[in-house]
Amino acid sequence: MKVGLRRPDGRDWDGIMHVNPALKEKAFVLVYNPLNEPVEKEISIPLYYTGLTESAVIKEKGVSKGKKYKLNRDYSVTLKISIPADGYNWYVVE
């Protein structure tokens, strides 16, 4: 399943998330920056469709050790993202 994180408008970051609750890696988050300057923001990641209920481990660019997040009541987490100018970044949710 594909989930849009923000409607693309070319004026700020854009993002999508692919979800499969049957896998160890429950979600793959891809964020893109169309601007000519780096973007650092805190965004809400909806994890309802991942099947996770209490916590999630999120790894930036698939590094071996991730950070554990407690899910909010709406099954989301607040993630600080960093995207280079005219570039992208990705995260794996377990």
C-alpha positions as CSV (number, residue, x, y, z in Angstrom):
1,M,0.0,0.0,0.0
2,K,1.2,3.5,-0.8
3,V,0.5,6.4,1.5
4,G,1.1,10.0,0.5
5,L,2.7,12.0,3.3
6,R,2.2,15.5,1.8
7,R,0.6,16.7,-1.4
8,P,3.4,17.6,-3.8
9,D,3.4,21.3,-4.7
10,G,7.1,22.0,-5.5
11,R,7.3,24.6,-2.7
12,D,8.3,22.3,0.2
13,W,9.3,18.7,0.8
14,D,7.2,15.9,-0.7
15,G,6.9,12.3,0.6
16,I,5.4,8.9,0.2
17,M,5.4,5.8,2.3
18,H,5.1,2.2,1.2
19,V,3.6,-0.1,3.8
20,N,3.5,-3.9,4.2
21,P,2.5,-5.2,7.6
22,A,3.5,-8.8,6.7
23,L,7.3,-7.9,6.5
24,K,9.9,-7.2,9.1
25,E,10.4,-3.8,7.5
26,K,6.8,-2.5,8.0
27,A,7.3,0.7,6.0
28,F,9.6,2.5,3.7
29,V,9.5,6.3,3.8
30,L,10.9,8.4,1.0
31,V,11.1,12.2,1.3
32,Y,12.2,14.5,-1.5
33,N,13.3,18.2,-1.5
34,P,12.7,20.1,-4.7
35,L,14.2,23.3,-3.3
36,N,17.7,24.8,-3.8
37,E,18.3,24.8,0.0
38,P,18.4,21.9,2.6
39,V,15.2,21.2,4.5
40,E,15.1,20.1,8.2
41,K,11.6,19.6,9.7
42,E,9.6,17.5,12.1
43,I,6.9,15.7,10.3
44,S,4.1,13.3,11.4
45,I,4.4,9.7,10.0
46,P,1.1,7.8,10.1
47,L,1.9,4.2,11.0
48,Y,-1.7,2.9,11.4
49,Y,-1.5,0.6,8.4
50,T,1.8,-1.0,9.5
51,G,0.2,-3.0,12.2
52,L,2.4,-1.5,14.9
53,T,0.6,-0.6,18.0
54,E,3.0,0.6,20.7
55,S,6.5,1.4,19.3
56,A,8.5,1.6,16.1
57,V,12.2,1.5,15.3
58,I,13.1,4.0,12.5
59,K,16.4,3.7,10.6
60,E,17.6,6.6,8.4
61,K,19.1,5.2,5.1
62,G,18.9,1.7,6.5
63,V,21.7,2.0,9.1
64,S,22.1,-1.0,11.3
65,K,20.9,0.8,14.5
66,G,17.8,2.9,14.5
67,K,15.9,5.0,17.0
68,K,12.9,3.7,18.9
69,Y,9.8,5.8,18.9
70,K,6.6,5.5,21.0
71,L,3.5,5.7,18.9
72,N,1.0,8.5,19.6
73,R,-2.7,7.6,20.2
74,D,-3.4,8.0,16.5
75,Y,-0.6,5.5,15.6
76,S,1.7,8.2,14.3
77,V,5.2,9.3,15.3
78,T,6.9,12.7,14.9
79,L,10.1,12.3,12.9
80,K,12.8,14.9,12.4
81,I,13.9,14.7,8.7
82,S,16.8,16.2,7.0
83,I,16.9,16.5,3.2
84,P,19.7,18.0,1.1
85,A,19.0,20.6,-1.5
86,D,17.4,19.1,-4.6
87,G,17.8,15.7,-3.1
88,Y,16.1,12.9,-1.1
89,N,16.4,10.9,2.0
90,W,14.8,7.6,3.1
91,Y,13.8,5.8,6.3
92,V,12.9,2.2,7.1
93,V,10.3,1.5,9.8
94,E,10.5,-1.8,11.8
